[in-house]
Amino acid sequence: MPDASHPEPSLAPTSVYLLAEHLDAALAVGEDLNKISYVWPGPSPREPGNITKIRARQRDAVERIRTLELTLLSRILVGRDRAEELASENKTFSTIARLYVSSTAILVDAVDECADSTEVDFDTGDGLTAFVRSRGLLAEDAPALDDTSPIKLDDAFLVARRLRLGVLLDLVSAFLNALEAEYNLFFESESSGEPASKDQPAAAPA
């Protein structure tokens, strides 16, 4: 007999699984960002030929950061749309869903800016310096990205120059945990092993 003090979570509609998928993917991208680290391994960076290699590897590291940053933003923004839909469908969960939407609103205006890298002089005479400085990877008083300066991300990385990566991932993780608590996301069918939802209920036991 179910415990009245701990009611079973309700089965989730398909839209909730889609939302959870975007949130989980955002967390995975955040982990990939945190793994990016570049340090010039060789000696004598001023030797002929080394400067070209250093600049190419620095640019490659920053390009990977930009690609993952845009991927993270796309997951967050699609998740916001799904969360707004959920807020209108589930009144008891709307407060948490709207909190997530409002907390990530700061990133909405960043989309056009991030898509156009010239906004931070990424492809101008300032090279990579403006980009890494705007993301908190270079001190404000540093004149430029030095040839031997390491490029390493952590939770202080400023996503789209606006929100710390650690704060954003904590927010996404908290919302995903709330979804898991509200809905039975991991309820599996005994016959197929697939998650159940209102749109595709689990098969009855034999």
N, C-alpha and C positions, 0 to 999 in steps of 0.2 A: 504493500500500500504506500503511495507516495507520501513523503514527509511534507506537511503543509508549510512548515517553516523554511523549507528549501525546495520550492517548486521547480519542476523540470523545465529547462529552457525550451522555448518554442521552436518549432521547425522553421528553418529560414527559407524565404523565397529565393529564387535564382539570383535576383539582383544583389542580395546580400553576399552570395558567394563571389559574384563579380567584383563587388567592392572589396571584399577581403583579399581577393587575388591581387588587386592593384596595390593595396596596402602592404601585402607581403612582398610584392615585387619591389616596392619603394624601399623597404628595409634591406632587401638584398643588394640593391644598387648603392645604398648608403654604405653597406659593408664593403663593397668593391671600391668606393671612393676612399674609404679609410685605409685601404691596402696600398694605395698609390704612394710610392716613395722613390725618388730619384736622387742619387748622389754620384758625382763623378768619381769612378773607381780608379782611374789611372793617375799616374804622376805627371808633373810638369804640364799643367793645362795650357801653358803658353807655347809649347813646342809646335812647330809647323804641322798643320793638319789636325791638331787636337781641338783648336777653337771651333772649327767647323763641326766636328763630331759632337762637342759639348752643346753647341747651339741647337743642333738637330735633335739631340736627345732631350734637351729641355723642352723644345717645342712639341716633341712627341708626347712627353709627360703631360704638358698643359692641354694638348688636344684631347688626350684621354680624359682628363678632368672635365673639360667642356662637354664632351660627348656624354659622360655619365651624369653630369649636372643637368643637361637637357632631358635626359631619360628620366631622371628623378623628378624633375618638374612636371613632365608629361604624366607620370603616374600619379603624382599628388593632385594635379588639376582634374584628371579624369575621376579620381577618387572623390574629389570635392563634389563633382556633378552627381555621382552616385549617392553620396551622403545627403545631398539636398533632396534627392528623390526619396531616400529612405526616411528622412525627417518628415516628409509630407505623408508617407504611408503608415508610419508607426509613431503615433503620438507619444507613447510612453518612452520611446527612445529618441525623440526629436531633440531634446535638450542636449544630449551628448553629441548627436550628429551635427547640430548647428554650432556647437562649441568648436568642433573640428573644422567646420567650414569657416567660421570667423577667425580662427587662429591661423589658418593658412591663407587668408585673404591677402596678406602682405605679398604673397608670391605671384598673384594674378597679374599685377602690373609689370612684373619682371619678364614676362614671356617675350614680348616684342624686343625688349632690350637684349636679352640673351641670344635671341635668334640673329640679331645684328651685332656681330662681334666688334664692329667699328665703334660701337658705343663706348667701349673701354679701350679703344686704340689697339685692339688685338692685331690688326693687320696694318698698322701705321708705323710711323717712325719710332714710336715708343716700344715696339716689339712686344714682348711678353710682360714687361714690367707692370703696366697698368692693370692687366688682368690679375696677376698673382697678388698685387697689392690690394685690389678691390675685394679679393676673397680671403684676406687676412693671412696670406702666405708670405708676405713681405712687410717688414716694418714700415710704417708711414714715413719715417725719416730716412729710410734707405734710398740712396739715389737711383739704384737700378738693381736688377737681378744679376748678381755676380756670377762669373763663369763657374765658380766652385760652390755656389750657394745650393744647398739641398732643397728639393721640392718634396715636402712630406705633408700629408693631410692628417688632421685629427678632428675631434669633435668641435673645434673652434672654427673650422672652415665655414665661411659665410656663403651659403647657398644664394646665388643670384644677388650677392652683395647685401642681403637683407636679413637672413635668419641663420643662426648657427646650426651646423649639421647635427650636432648632438641634441639640441633642443627639438629640431624637426623630427628626428628619428624617435625620440622619446614620445613626442606627440602622436606620431603614427602608431607606435607600438601600444600606447595606452588606448587608442581608439580601436585597434585590432583586438586587444584583450577585452574591451567592452563588448565588441561584437560577439566574441566567443562566449562571453558570459550571458549575453542576452539571447543568443540563438544556439541551436544545437549543431554547430558547424561540423563537428567531427563524429556525428552520429552515423554509423555505417550499416549498410544493409548486410545481413548475415549471408545472403546468397550471392551478392555481387561485390561487396566491399566498397561500394561507391557511396559518397555522402548523400544523405537524404535531404530533401527540401519540400516545401509545400507544393512545388510544381512537379516534383518527381519523388513521391514518398518512398520510404524504404519498403522492401518486400516483407510480407508477413512471415514469421518463422514457420517452418514446415511442421 
